[in-house]
């Protein structure tokens, strides 16, 4: 009997392992005009499905140790969003909604090692800590700043850094004491943000002055400022910490920078034009620019994806040759990106 039980457990382990090993690498693309999340096979670029989410979704984040994706339903200028959608990307199905309160206008998100989620509530000037399992907000931390928009966390999960577009600043937050530590003036229109893998530097794009501020995470002071192309709106650091990718919405290109030298290596034009009707979208007024915004880098550092919100295209970059590999089509007004790689392994 004991032998049979061991055999059954052995076969069960093999079966579960086989299912996990077969799980596809997935690219999740949020389509603001469609109120959907497109699920693409990250290797082939083929669309596997589409999931209805809340109104005007902006950012996506994979929950820690789970193949579940949270989506921030930001809403529009006229109607502020107030929910997060939870989706199962493997099955392309919605699995839950988290209510954040009227006027929250949620945007940037990052998962925490304990399974919780930090979310900016731009409409409330707050950073929220959300428990996805309990479907509720567990803490609200005031930033006191205008336009609290994007957020990153330190590698150890003890601190968060929030960009404030209207105030031109970054708020450093202690996630242990659940309190704001300092508001750091970074530049006009501070929006995009990322942290280096070693946690020592915070890179911030200042879209209204075409610069990138680099903040020392220990002193919470700006160590240097770098000139960028027009309207730098997002920044992502490669997993090895050597390069930074900056999407520039007005000039329609992606700037590649050497992190250590603070030096521009290359500008990669998107090579697409805005589609008809984009003049009525959130990033109107950019002429024919494709308006590249969302950036996602694969965990192996070999590829990146850039969503051009006014061109309805997601472009895949070869980070070894710094050239375009292919163009992917998801939905209308693509923006936020997330990815699940190697059966659940991903970059935090």
N, C-alpha and C positions, 0 to 999 in steps of 0.2 A: 504493500500500500504506500509506504514511504517512497519507494522507488518510482511508482506511478505518479505520485504527487510532484516529485522533483522533475520528472519528465514533462508533466503538464506545465509547470512553471517555466521550465526551460523553453518549451515551444512558445509559451505566451511571451516571454522576453524576446525571442527571435521575431515573433509576429509584430510586436510593438516597435521594435528596433527597425524592422523593415518598413513599417508605415512611416516612421519618423524620417528614415533615410530617404524615402521617396518624396517627402514634402518639398514642394517647389520653392525656388527663390522668387520672391514676389516684390513687385514695385506697386505702391499705392499712390495714386494721383487724385488730388481733390479738384473738382470742377465747380468753380464758384457760380457760374451761370446756370448750371444744370442741377445743383443741389445733390451731387452724387460723388461717390468715390469709385474710381475705376481701378480694377485689379488686373495688373499685367504680369505676365511671366517675364522675370527680369533677364532671363537668358535669351528668349526668342523675341520678346517685345510684343507678343500676341496678347490681346485683351481676353482675360479669362472670365470676367464678369463685371457687373456694376451694382453698387449698393446705394439706395436712397438714404440720405442723411438729412441734417437740418438745413436751414436756409443760409446760403452763401458760406459754405465751409472754407476755412482758411488754412489750418495747420493740422497735421496728422502726427501721431506718436505711437510707437509700439510699446505696450506695457511690458515691464520687466519680466523676463522668463516666460512670457506667454506669446502665443500667436494671436493676439487680440490688439486691435488698433483703436485708439481714441481719436475723435475728430472734433475740432472746435468749430462750433456753428456761430460765426461772428455776426452774421446779419449784414444789413446795409446801412447807409447813412440815415435813411428814413426809419428803419426798424432794427433796433439792436437785438442781436441774438442772445440767448441765455441758457443754452444747453450744450452738453457734449454728447456725441453719439459714439457708441461702442459697436464695432463690427468684427465679424469673423471673416478674414480675407480668404481663407482656404475654401470656405463654403460660399463666399460672397453673399453674406446674410447679415442683417442688423441683429444685435443681441441685447441692446439696452440703451437707455437714455438717462443722463444725469442732469438734474435741474440745478442751476447755479444761482438763480434769482433774477428777477426782472432787471433789465438794463445792464447786465454783467458784461456783455460784449467780449466773450472769451477769445483769446487768440493764441499766443505762444504756449507751448507745453513741453515738459520734459518728465520722463519717468524717473522714479527714485528706486534705489536698490531694494527697499522694503515693499515694493509693489504699488506704492502710492504715486500720485501724479501732481506736479505743480503746474498751475495754469494762470496766465495773466488774465485779469478782468479789467480791461481797458476802461469800461464804463464806470467802474467803481474805484479806480485808482488803487487796485489791490493785486496781490499775488495770493492765489488760493492753493490750499493743499487738499486734494481730493482723494477719497478712498473709492476706487472703482468697484471693489467687491461689495461694499455697502451702499454704493451708488449715492454718495453724499459728500458735501464739503465738510472737512473736519477742522480747518483753520482758515482764517482770513488775515492777511498781513498787509497793512496799509503802506503804500509807497509814498503817498502824498504828492505824486507827480502826474503830469498830464500825458495821456497817451501811453500808458504802460502796456507795451506791445509784444515784445519777444522776450524769451528767457532761456538761460542755460544754467547748468549746475556744475559745481566742482566735481572732480572724479570721485571723491569720497562721499558725495551727497550731503555734505554739511552746510554748504553755502549755495545760494542762487544769485544770479545777476540779471536784472530786468532793465531793458532799454525803454526809455520814455521819450517818444517822438516829440511831443509838444514842449516838454521841458528841456530837451537836448541833454539828457543825462542818463546815467546808469545807476540803479539802486542795488546796493549790495545787501543781501538778506541772510541772516543767520537762521538756518532751517532747524537748528536744535532748540534755540530759545524762541523761535518763531517771531522774529522782530527785524525791522530794517536797521542796518548798521550805519550806512552812509549813502548820500546821494552825490555822485561824482559827475561834475559837468564834463561832458565828452565832446559835444559839438551839435550844431543845429540839425535837427531831424534825426537824432540817433535812433536807429531801428534794428539793423541786422547785428547779430552777435554770435560769437562762438568762443570756446575755451580751448587752449592748446591741450594735447593729451596729458602733459605733465602737470596741468593745472596752474601753471605759473603766470600765464598771460590771458587776458580777455581782449578779444578783437571786436571792435564796434564800428559799424559803418554809419557815417553821418551824411544822409542823403541830400540835405539842403546845402551842404558846403563842399560836397565831393571829396571827402576825406575819410580816413580810417584812423580811429584812435586806438592805441594799444595801452591797456591798463595793467599795471602790476598787481596781481591778486593779493600780495602780502601787504603792500603799502596802500593799496587802493588809490593810487595816483597814476596819472598818465605818464608813461615812460617815453612815448614817441607818437608822432602823427605822420601819416603817409598820405600822399595825394592819390586820388583814384579817378577813374573815368566818371562820366556823368550819371548822377543819381544812383550811387552804390546802395543797394537795398538789402542784400543778404551776404553773409560771409560764412564759409565753412573751411575748417582746417583738415588737411589730410591725416589719416590715422598715424602716419609716422611723424607728424608734427613739422614737416619740412616746408609744406606749401599751403597757401591760402587761396581759395577761389572766391571771387567777389562778383556777384551778378549786378550789372549796371543797367537799370531799367531804361534810362533815356538814351544812352549811347548804343544800346542793343548789343552788348558784348559781355564776355566773362574775362575778368582780369585775373591772371595767375601771378602770385607774389611769392618770393622767397621769404619765409618767416624769419629766419635768423638775420638776414641782411636787410630786411624791410625794402626789398628791391623788386620792381616789376620785371617778370620774366617774359610774359607774353599776353597779348590781348586776342581773344578768340571771338570773332564776330558770330552772332547767331545765324546770320545769313537768311533771315526770313523777314517778312513784313507783316504788319498788323492786318487782321482780317476786317472785312466790312462789319460795322456795328460795334467795333471795339471802342469807338469814341463815346459810347454810352456806359462804359465799364468803369470800375473803380480807379484804374490808372489811365484815365483819359487825359488828353492834352499832351501826349508824347509823340504826336505825329504818326509816322509810319513805323516807329520802333516796335519790335516784337515784345518788348517789355519783359526781359528775363527776370524772374524773381526766385522761386524756390530752387534750392540746391540739395542734392543728396549724393553722398560719396559712399561707394561700396566699401565694406570692411577691409578688403584686401588692398584698397587704395589704387586699383587699376582702372576703375571706371567712375564716372560721375554722371548725374542726370540734372538737367536744368529745365524748369518749366517756364515757357514764355507765355505769359498770361494774355497778351493781346494777339498772339499769333496762333493760339490753339495747337501748340506743338510742344513736345518734350524732347529735348535733344540729348543724346548720349555722347559723352566725351571719353576718348582714350587718354588717360592721364599719363601714359608713358610717352606717347607721341604728341600730346597736347593738340589733338585734332578731333573733329567730329567723326563718330562711327556711324550713326544712323539717327533718323527722326522717328519719333513714336507719336501716335495720335491717341488721345484718351477722350476728353470731352471738351466742352466750351469753357474758356477762361481757366485753364489749369494753373495751379499755384502750389499749395502745400504738397510735399512729398514725404513718403516714409518707405522703408524697405525691411523685408525679412529675408535673411540669407542663411544658407547652410543649415537648414532644419531648425531655425530659431536663433542662431547666433547672429548678432548684429552689433554695430557700434553704438555705445551709449551716448 
